[in-house]
Amino acid sequence: MLLRAVRVRGEGWLMSGGFDLRDEPWIPVRLLTGESVRLGWRQVFKQAHEIEDLELPVPPAAAGLVRILAAITARVAGDGDDRLDDLDVAENFKDWDDLRRRVLRAGRFDPEAVDRYFDKDVPPGRFDLFDVERPFLQDPRLRTECVDTKGAPNPSGVNKLVMGRPTGINGAVLFGHFTDTAPVPVPAAEAVWHLIAQLYFGPSGQCTPRRITEERTGSGDAGPLRKSVSYFPWGRDLFTTLVLAVPSLQDEEIGEDEDVCPWEGDLPDPLQPLSPMTWPGRMLTGRFRHAVLLVPSPDGRQVTDAYITWSTHAQAPVVRDPYQILDRRKDTNFQPREADGARALWRDLDALLLKDDRQDSQRPPAFGALPKTLLPSLRVRAYGFDQDGQQKDSVWFASTTPPVLTWLEENDPEMTHHIKRCHASAEEVGDRLDFAARVAWKIATDSHIDPSPKAKIKLDVRKPGPWASAALARFWPKAETEFWQLTKSERQADRPWEPFVHAALSALDEAIGPSSRADIRVARARHRARSMLLALLNPKTG
């Protein structure tokens, strides 16, 4: 590609263009042949029917990328003059679902529709990572608005961009030895992943100050997906996955204004109210709370620095994300289920399969009204990022189930409720194991405690001891094995808790470890804890 350099006051020569995401290989995928390659936007869509899976190693970036891909899918997928983002069609779900079925029967995206979108429908340069006027998903105004008190550029640093790198002088080293005193550039292809992750999962609180008026403001809100987990119906190929990822029109609060994605429209005014929420583009890609600008290397192949700051302080729009489970809070309102790095995906399965007529949780809209013929082959893919609401990042994760969506309540209600009973039993046993292990530790370490079965024991929540966490860490993998065994047959359908109790007993023994005859208090503690678990085998007395 021919590169053009332009002079920008205060920063010398910057690259104008040079990394066109339409054709540069930056999205890691695995083909149906098993080969792993990287593709640009254009080939991802043209070859979607030949692609088995995405292989992004950064799950929060993958969660954002699927939303972006779904928005573009709605633009390019259709039949004749109708597209999946046609509001007139979508207002009647049956008509929209019929259109989706025709798209699925075609088996692939129309190459001409793909080229038309990337080459004609979107203004030039909008998919270029380093375009001076409108770099992809970035705000070029930050060059002059993120400056220090003397007017000199004040970037945030490349370490602030890359998820997992430490920032600041005393930042924790998690995924490599990187420091702000010697920043390591990141390849442009990988910088896109972290750009997407920052926009969807970025922190709240203090950030690089941005001066638009006379006031320099240096605080912002959390990204729209922060500390959450996303669930997607996952097909045998990427084409099926993306078509099913396009959400149907369900929210009555979605307006009828022109629907635009950030790369399709004008830059928003940071000081003005947000545009009304529209379906599907703005709903999936237009809720960012951060503004980012990447600084390229002279050859346009790396990112050497970045500006990351707030994009708006306007009130965030209320919109139902199509890929999140909602849980009821204590104040009776619903909020997205928070990501937990220690929680396996199977424990969320009943919330994905059951209809929304329950009081405590609601399944993602993307799992409603899926084509019945595809259900036997559909899996669930989850992408999550265990974070707090401000600056702390703990762990990200990705997980995939076997084909389970044939068990949706609309399709197989008996199996769905069997799964619900199995999960509820596992949670009950897990809670009892946690309590029993804490009691055992108290008995073993406090000589004033009466270890007899009927004695009451008061626990100190600040001193749980090591046995509870060790037992639970061993229990949940065992419980998952038992859960999947229970789904393969109707054995123990009336007593689904039994295999979980035996798994808990094994986990407890492993956590406490062997004890000699001289360890009389440990032996009594183990006996008391095991009795508490065995009581679950007889619910009438337990």
N, C-alpha and C positions, 0 to 999 in steps of 0.2 A: 504494500500500500504506500502511496506517495504521502509523505508527512509534510505538514506546513507548520512553521513556527511563527508565533506572534509575540510581540513585546507587551508585557503586562507590568504596569508601574509597581515597583517595589519587589518584584519577583523575577525579573529578567525574562528570558525566553521560555515560553511554555508551549507544549505540544498542542497543535490544533488537529484533533483526530489522531488516529494511529492504533486504536484498539477497538475495532468494530465488532461488537458482541453478536451481530447477526451471523458472522462467518468465522470469527476467531474461535478456536477450540477451548472452551472454558467450563463446559458442563460435563462432569464425569458420568458416564452411563455404562451399563453392561448390556451388550446385545444379546439377542436370543441364542446366538451361537456360542455364548460364554465369553466372548472377547470384550475387554474393557477398553473404552476409547473416550476421548473428549470431543464434544461437538459444540457448535454455535447454535444460536436461536433457530436459524433457518433449518439446519439439518436435524435438529431435535424434533421439529414438527414434521419434516418430510420423511424421516425415518422412524417416527414414533411407533409404528406397527412392527418394527424390527427390533425395538429396544425392550429389554425385559425389565430394567430397573434403573433408577437413579443411584449414583454412588457418591454423593457428596459426603465428605468425611466430617462435615460440621452440621449436625442435625438442626440447630436453629436456622441456619441458612437454607437447609432443605425445606423446612416448614414454610419459610417465606417464598422460596422459589416455586413450590407447588401452587401457592396462591397466585403468583405472577403468571405461571404457565396456564392456570385455569382461566385467568382473565383474558389472556391472548387466545386460548382455545375458544372462548365464547365469541371472539371476533372472527376467527377463521373457519370455524366448523358450522356447517349448514347444509341446506339442500335447496337448490335453485336460488331464489331470491331471499329465502328465510335463513337467518342465522340464530344461533343459540342465545345471542344477546338482544334479540328482537323483542322489545317490550310489549308490542301488540300481541305477539305469539305467547309470550311468557305469562300474560295476565290470565290466560286459560291454561291451567296446568296440563290438561289432557292434550291440547294442541302442542304444547312445548315438549311433553314427554314423547309424543308421536314423532316430533322432529328429532329428538335425541335418539330414538330407536333407529330412525333412518340413517342418521350419522354413524351410529355403531355398526349398522349393517354394511355400510360402505367399506369399513375395515381399515381406513386410513384417511389422513387429511389430504385435501385437494392441493397438490403442489402449486397450482396457479393461485389459489386463494392465499396460500402461505406467502408467496412472492409478492402478491399484490399488497398484503398488509405491511410487510417489512419494507417494501420499496416505494409504495405510493400512498398508502393510507396514513402513515406516520411521517411527519416532517423530517427532512434530511438531518443527519447528525444525532438524532435523539437516542439511537442505540450505540453511540460511540462513548466509551468510558472516559475519554479525555477530550471530548469536544469542548472548545472554549466557551461557546455560547450556551449550549444545553447538554452537558455531559449526563449520561444515563443515571437517573435517580439521584441527581446531585443538584446543588444550588451554587452556581458560579459567583453569586453576589458575596459569598463568604470571603472571597479574596480581599475585599475592601471593607467588609463589615466586622470581620474577626481580626481586630488590630489592637495593639496595646495602647497605653495612654499617650505614647509618642507618635502613634500612627503607623508603627511598623507591623508587618504581618505577625500574627500570633496563632500559629497552627497548634493542633492538639497533640500531634505526634503519631507516628505510624503504629506504635504499640497500643495506643488508645483504640485504633481501628480494629486490630486483630484480636478476636475473641480468644481468651486464654493466655494472652501475654500480660506480664505485670506492667503496671504503669506507676510513674512516680519513683522517687528514690528508694522507698522502702516497700515497693510492691511485691506481693507474693509470687514466687516462681512456681508455676503450675505445669506448663507444657514445654518449657525450654528456658534457657538462660538468656533472656533478653533484658536489656536495660535502656532507659531513656538517654543515658550518656553515650551509648553506642548503638543507635537504632539500626536494625537490619531491615532492608527493603523487602517487600513481599511481592512475589510475581503478580502481574496484573490479573491473570486468570483467577488466582486465589483471592485477590483483593475484592473481586466482585462478590464472592461468597460472604465475606465479612461486612461488606457494605450492606448487603441484604439483611444479614443477621443484626447489625446495629439498628437499622431502620425498624425492624419488627420487635427486637428484644432489648433495645438500648435502655440504659439506666435513667433514673430520675435524680434530681438534686443538682449539685454543682456541675457546671460544664464550662467549656471555653466561652468567655463573654462575647456577645454579639451586639454591636452598636448600630442601630437603625436610626434612632432619634439621638438626642443629646445624652441619653442614658445608656450605659453599657450593662446589659442584663446577662447574668451568668448562671441561670438555673433553668431546668426544664423538667418535663414530665416523662414518665416511663413509656416505652414503646407499647404498641397495642397488644402484643402477645407476651409481654414480660411475665415470667414465672409460670407460664402455662404449658399445656400439652395439647397437641393437635392430632386428630384422628382422621384417617382417609380410607375410603374403600379402595383396595388395591387389586388391580386386575392382572391378567397374565402378561399383558404388554402395556407399554406406556401410553399408547393411544387410548386404550380402554380406560386406564386410570385417569387420564386428563379429561376425557369426555364426562366421566362420572364425577369428576371434581368440580365441574361447573355447577354452581348452586342454582336451584330453582328460585323463582321469585316468591318469597314467603312473607317478608316483613312489610306490614302495612305502612310503616314509617318511611319506607324507601320512596324518595321523590321521583318526579318524572322529568327533572332537568336533564340536559345532555350528559350522558355518562362518559367520563373521560378518565383514563389512567394518567399518572404523573408525567409519563413520557409523551403523552398525546396532546396535552393542553398547555396553557400558559403557566408560568411560575406563579404560585399563590402569593398574596400579600401577607407577610407574617403578622401584621398588626390588625388585620381585618377578621371578621367572623369566618368560620370555615364554610365552604360551599355545602349545600344540602347533600345528604348521602344519597347516592344513586346505585343502581344494580346493573351489572355485577362488578364493573371495573373499579369504581371508587370504593365500594364496599370491601373489596379484596386487597386493593393496593393504595388507597387514598386516606389512610388513617394514621400516617406517620406523625410522630411528635419530635423527631430529630431532623436536622439538616446536616448534610455531609458534603465535603468536597475533597477529592483525592488529588494529590500532587504527584505527577508522573516523573519518572527518570527521563533524561534527555532522549533516549531511544524509544520511549513509550512502552517498554516491556515490563516495567516494575512500578510500584508505588513507593515513594520515598517518604511521604509525609501525608497528613490528612487534617482537615478541619472537621470537628464534630461539635455541634451546638444545638440549640433549640430551634424548632421550625415554627412553632405557634404556642401561644398561651391561651388560646380560645378553648372553651369547654369541649371536651372530647365528645364525638357523636355517640349516641346509644344505638348500637346495631347488634343483631344476633349473628355472631360468627358461625359459619356453617360447619365448622370442623371441631367444635369444642363441646364437651360435656358441661352442663351447668349444674352446680350444686346449690342447694338452698342454704343461705346463711342464717345465723341466729335471729337477724332482724326480718326474716321471711323473704328477703330479696334473693335473687339468684346471682351467682358469680361463676366464671369459668373455673373448672377443676384445676387446681394448682399441680404443677409438675413435682414429682417426688422421685428422686433418683433411686430410692430403695424399694419402690413399688413396681412390681412386674405388671405387664400389660394385661394378663389374663384376669387380674382383679378388677379391671374396668369393663370386662366383656359383657356382663349383664346390663350395665348402663348403656351399652351400645346397641344391644339387641331388643331391649324392652321398649314399648311405646312410651309416649310422653304423658300417660295418664297417671303417673305416680307423683307423689307430693315432694319428694326430696331431691330428685335429679331429673334432668332432661337430656335426651340423647342429641347428638349433633344432627342438624337438618339434612346434612349430606347423606345420612343413612336411611332417610325416608324414601319410599317409592322407588327403590332400585329395580332395574329390569329383572324379572323373575328368572329368566333363562340364564342370566349370568351368575346368580347367587351361588351355585355349587363351586364356582371357581374363585370367588372373591375372598380376599384376606383383609386384614386390618393392619395398616401401617400407622405407627405413632411416632411423633417427633416431640421431644420435650426438653425444657431447660429449667433445671432446678435452681432458682434464684430467689433473692428477697425482692422487695418492691423498690429498692433503691440502687445500691452499687454492688452488692455481693453476688458473685456467681459461684455456684457449687459444682454442678455436674450436668452435662447434657447427655441425651440418650436417644437411641432409635430402636424400635422393636417392631416385629411383624408376627402376626398369628398365622396358623394354618388357615385353609379355607373354612370360615366359620359363619359367613353371612347367610348361608342357607338356613341358619337357626334364628333368623329374625322373627320376632313374635308374629308378624303378619303371615309368615310362611310356615312356621313350625312352633306354635305356642307351647306345646307340651315340652319340647326340648328347651325352649327359652326359660321356662319356669324351673325345669330341672337344673339348668345352669345357675339360675338365681339361688336355688336352695343350696347347691354345692358351694357357691361363693360365700353365701351367708354363713354356712357351717365352718368354712375355713377361717373367716374373720372372727367368728366366736371363739374357735379353738386358739387362734393366734392371740386374742386378747387374754384368754385364760392362761396361756403359756407365759405371756409377759408378766401377769400378776403372780403366777405361781413361782416363777424364777426370782422375782423380787422378794417374795416371802421366804423362799429357801435361803437367799443370801442373808436376810435379816436373822433367821434362825441360826445360820452357821457362824455368824460373826458377832452376835450379841448374846452374851452368856446369861443375860437377864430375861430372855424370851422363853416362854413356855412352848415347847415344840409339840405339845399334844394336839390331836386333830381338831378338838373343839375350842381351843384357846384362840382368843382374838388377838390379832397382831396389827399394830399401827405402823404404817410405812412412812418413811421420810422421802418425799418425791425428789428431794435434792440429792439423795444417796441411794440410787437404784441398785448399785452394785454392777459387776461386769457380766453376771450370768444371764440377765434378761436380754441384753442386746446380742450376746453370743448365741443364745438359744434361738432368737428370732431370725438371726442371719442364717442359721442352719435349717430352720423350719420352713421358711417360705419357698426355697428351691424344692424341698421334699413335697410341700403342699402342691406346688405346680405340677409335679409329676403325677400325684394322685388325682388332681383335678382333671387333667387330660385323660387319664384312665377312666374316670367316671363319665366323661363325655362319649367314650367309645361304646358303652353298653349301659343298660339300665340296672346293672348290678348295684346293690345297696342303695337303690333309689329312695327307699323309705328311711334309710339310716346313713345319709351321705357324710355324717360327721365322723364315722368310725375310722376310715383311713387317715383322716387328719389328726385324730387323737393319737394314733400309733406313730404318726410322723412327729408329733409334738413330744411324745415320750422319748423317742430316739434323739431328737434335738436337745432336749433337756439333759439327758445323760451325757451327751457329747460336750455340752457347755460346762457342766459341773466337773466332768472328768472322773477318773478312777479315784477311789478313796480307800485307805487302809482301814483295818478294824479299829485302829486307835482314833480315827476321825469320827467319833461318835456323833458330834453335832452335825457334821456334813451328811452322815448317813441318815440322821433324823430329818434333816432339811430336805434331802432328796425324797425320802418317803412321804413327807408332807406335801411336797410339790407334785409328786406323781399321783397321790391320792386326789388332789384337786383336779388333775386332768382326767383321771379315770372316772371321776364322778360324771363327766360329760357323756359317758357311754350309757348312762341311765338317767335321762333327762328328768324323770320324776323325782329322783333323789338328789341330782346334781345341782 
